[in-house]
Amino acid sequence: MSFNKKDLNEKFISFLDQIKDEPPKSVAHLNDRVLVIDGLNTFIRAFAVNPAINDDGLHIGGMIGFLRSIRYTCDILKPSRCIIVFDGKDGSKRRSKIYPDYKATRKVKKRLNRNVDWGTAPADEEESMKQQMGRLIEYLEQLPLTLVCIDGIEADDTIAYISQQLLTDSDIFIMSTDKDFLQLVDDRVKVWSPTKKKLYTEDEVFEEYGIPSRNILTYRILDGDKSDNITGIRGCGIKSIIKYIQPITENKDFTVIDLLDYVEKSSDNKIKLLDTIQNSRNLVKRNYLLMQLQKVDIPNHTKMKIQGAVNDEVPQLIKYRFQTMFLKDKLSTAIPNLDTWLMEFVRLSRFRGLNEK
């Protein structure tokens, strides 16, 4: 898709109008304004759409696309701190016990980036993903960023725990295209969509969905999530939900319990959608267990590991190592002026000393 100059100006002005009511507050503490990034979500998106290659002809789109995306977001949102969260080993195990087909369609069965010549073997693409991810972590370790990856837990749960139970006094900005995070949006937590270049506040969520963020979970339970292979309830599109389940649109909590009570009491209305939900109570309960992030159920020892990672000292910016790796990997075609590009991470590094003891 291409934009002419007028389109670009209007899009930029619209974005400025969106964020002007929320100027960066004066930062007195490291955790005042925290950007929390869904790591794998960001990497897969970058790998899928960015065809960049280095001077040796090697695909670097996942790695360089990730770095450029987080740098752009830091420049826009001006956080005092950036935390990048990745899925841990066997992270999906808990949900797979509830629903064995959870994420069953996630395996890459077709080419993600068709603009790159991967040769004849699909393994070439998978190997490139592994190599780029490993190298990306090495780059991230040279920047003033906190990396969190805990075995046995998905990034979604870690991010939810950080925003809902750990950094409870912080303004949180979650960077992800995953709609599940919209259920966490309130006056303190917001979601940045890197593809739409849109910051989801409570007002933005309601404007787009016609449902307040506090009830997005209930909507998502009915609608399902194709990306995670979570089936919804037949006929439960957003228009039908708004039409026949009006309380979900009100600015007060409408939980799964409220939903089930509502459809039971409305059973005499002969509305097919409500009857379908009434007959799918087990599916509703299953989807709740799979999708809710407002009060994540994780073991205490896992919580302690997350706390340890978040409360640990933020690493220093090791500029010379980053530059050395950058030259070795021949990335200058993707980031022509590295010193200028690194200035946003220089800004982030200045907040390291604001951590309370």
Residue, then its C-alpha position, 0 to 999 in steps of 0.5 A: m500500500s502506498f500513500n501520497k504526501k497528503d495521506l502521510n501528513e493526515k496520518f501523522i497529524s492524526f497520530l499526534d492528535q492521539i498522543k498530545d493529551e498524554p505528554p511524557k510525565s517527568v520521570a523520577h523513577l526508572n519504572d515510571r514509564v515502562l515499555v513492555i515488548d512482546g518479543l516473539n510477536t515482534f520478531i515473527r512480524a519483522f521476519a515475515v515482512n522485511p526482505a532486507i539482506n546484508d552485503d553478503g546476500l544473507h537475509i537479516g529482516g527478522m533481526i534488523g526489523f526487530l531492532r528498528s521497530i523497538r527503536y522507533t517505538c522508544d522514540i515515539l513513546k519515550p519510555s524510561r525503561c524497556i522490557i522485552v519478554f520472550d516465551g519460555k521453554d514449554g511455555s504453552k504446556r499449561r494451556s495445552k493441558i486445558y486444550p490439546d489443540y492450543k496453537a496447533t496451527r502455529k507451525v510454519k507450513k508456508r513461506l513467511n517471506r516470499n521476497v527472499d530466495w530460500g532455495t528449495a528446502p523449507a529448512d533454510e528458512e527455519e534455520s535463518m529464523k533460528q540464527q537471526m533470533g540467536r544473533l538478535i539476542e546478542y545485539l539486545e544484550q548490548l543495549p540498556l534493555t531488560l530481557v525476560c524469558i522464563d521456562g514454563i510460561e508464555a510471554d503473554d502471562t509474563i507481560a500480564y503479571i508485570s503490568q497487573q501485579l508487579l509494576t502496579d504504580s507504573d504507566i505501562f505501554i505493551m507493544s504487540t499485535d496480539k489483541d488479547f492484551l486489549q483486555l488489560v487497557d485501563d487508565r494506566v496500561k495502554v497497548w501500542s500496535p506497531t503495525k497500525k501505529k496506534l496507541y490503544t487507550e480506553d477511548e481508542v478500544f471503545e471507538e474501534y470495538g464498541i466495547p469497553s476494554r474492561n469487557i474485551l475479554t468477554y467478547r474475545i471468549l465468544d469470538g475465539d482466536k484463530s491465531d492460537n487455534i481457539t475456536g469461538i462460538r458459532g455466530c458470535g461476531i462482534k455486530s451480533i454480540i453488540k446487538y443481542i448482548q447489550p450490557i457488554t457495551e456498557n462501561k461496567d464489568f460484564t464478566v463471564i459469570d455475568l454473561l452466563d447469567y444473562v443468557e440463562k435469564s434470556s432463554d425465553n427470548k428465542i434468540k438463537l445466538l443466546d441459545t447457542i451460548q447457553n448450550s456452549r457453556n463449557l466452551v465459554k469456560r474453556n476459553y476463559l481459562l485459555m485467554q484471560l490475562q487479568k489475573v494470571d495463575i502462575p506458580n510463586h517460584t515463577k513469579m519470583k523469577i520474573q521479579g528477579a529479572v525485572n528488579d535486577e539492574v538494567p544493563q549498560l549500553i555497550k556501544y563498542r560491542f554493538q558497533t563491532m557486531f554491526l560491522k561484522d554482520k554488514l548491516s550498514t545498508a539497513i541502518p546507514n547512520l548507526d551513531t544517530w540511530l543509537m542515540e535513543f538507547v543513549r537516552l534510555s541508559r540515562f534512566r538507569g541511575l533512577n532505580e530506587k534502592 
